[in-house]
Amino acid sequence: MIPRTLFTEEHDMLRESARRFMETEIAPHHERWEEQGYVDRDAWQKAGAAGFLCPTMPEQYGGVGVDRRYSMVLIEEQARIGASGPGFMLHSEIVAPYILHYGSEYLKSHYIPKLATGEMIGAIAMTEPGTGSDLQGVATTAIRDGDHYIMNGSKTFITNGWNADCVIVVAKTDPAAGAKGISLFVVDTSMEGFSKGKRLKKAGMKAQDTSELFFENVRVPAKNLLGEEGAGFKYLMQELPWERMQIAIMAVQAAESGLEWTVQYTRDRKAFKRPIAEFQTIAHTLAEIKTEVQMCRVFVDRCMELLIEDKLDAATASMAKYWTTEMQFRVLDKCVQLHGGYGYMWEYPITRAWADARVQRVYGGTNEIMKELISRTL
């Protein structure tokens, strides 16, 4: 592969440390987590103790205060071993930044240090049963009542939802105002009227707890409003490019790992008295895969350079999310084919990676939405 120029020696040291952590503290337990449907809480606390949660948060709030290349390393090392269970990425790179960027000093000092240690697990609740990608159509409401907001509604497909201790909730504070009536709240799961539904059984990402959330007259303190009332939709649009880049980072690394596993398998697997990697059909397929992964790797690294310089626009982030996730599934599907019957066996990492990949084209905004956003720049 083309040498990467994005990282420094410090990032390389972090990568070694993160790789050891993923191989010793995450990989040995992942199969059990898949069977139980969620990651043990002590894994979160170990990640926090190692400094792998909320690394970009300022030191005063328990973070390390580093740039997003450190986050990129952590995302890649988790994806490298196919560990789709721990929702560290969403917790550290979506929930915590929302609180940092838009929260009051009270919210930042109360929640971020606990997120950084793994004492609290964070989630974000956007999707509702009837809305999907249409964030303006959310039906959950939060109506002001003195020093509180009364929240009612439900959410679904919420990552970390079953384990969550605090949830950023998208709700309508003015149901008649459309996008301008959307606000964001930090809801503590201990608040009366909040409840968690069943853990949802998925085609992939089986170790990642995904659940329904319900709000029945939840009294949310007004001080738990993120930023200004009615500015929630604007905040969501500002944060989505980084969320989409995280998905792209994960997609490229998952595809690269799939290639490595498949190259090794085709060298070991013999047919007609020789390794199947020596057959031209298979060698050419691997060549196609390597080319696709390399092209996406270079593009994503360049997008990250722009992101760090605060120059990455939403359309380009959408291109990265759309193209890399399409590539990821296409590549992993070819890898499954090259594994033959073993490619359909759950014990093989390529099988789990293939199943995990399917949702990448759906969450974070479907790829159809990505194309719509890109088309507006034409």
Salt bridges, closest charged atoms under 4 A:
GLU23 OE2 - ARG80 NH2 2.58
GLU25 OE1 - LYS46 NZ 3.16
GLU34 OE2 - HIS30 ND1 3.52
GLU34 OE2 - ARG352 NE 3.72
ASP40 OD2 - ARG32 NH2 2.75
ASP67 OD1 - HIS11 NE2 3.86
ASP67 OD2 - ARG69 NH2 2.88
GLU76 OE2 - ARG4 NH2 2.76
GLU76 OE1 - ARG15 NH2 2.82
GLU76 OE2 - ARG297 NH1 3.06
GLU77 OE2 - ARG15 NH1 2.87
GLU77 OE1 - ARG19 NE 2.71
GLU77 OE1 - ARG80 NE 3.08
GLU128 OE2 - LYS155 NZ 2.88
ASP145 OD2 - ARG219 NH1 3.18
ASP165 OD2 - ARG41 NH2 2.61
GLU239 OE2 - HIS101 ND1 2.96
GLU256 OE1 - ARG297 NH2 2.88
GLU288 OE1 - LYS334 NZ 3.20
GLU292 OE1 - ARG330 NH2 2.52
GLU292 OE2 - LYS334 NZ 3.79
ASP301 OD1 - ARG4 NH2 2.90
GLU305 OE1 - ARG302 NH1 2.94
GLU309 OE1 - LYS311 NZ 3.73
GLU326 OE1 - ARG361 NH1 3.42
GLU372 OE2 - ARG376 NE 3.62
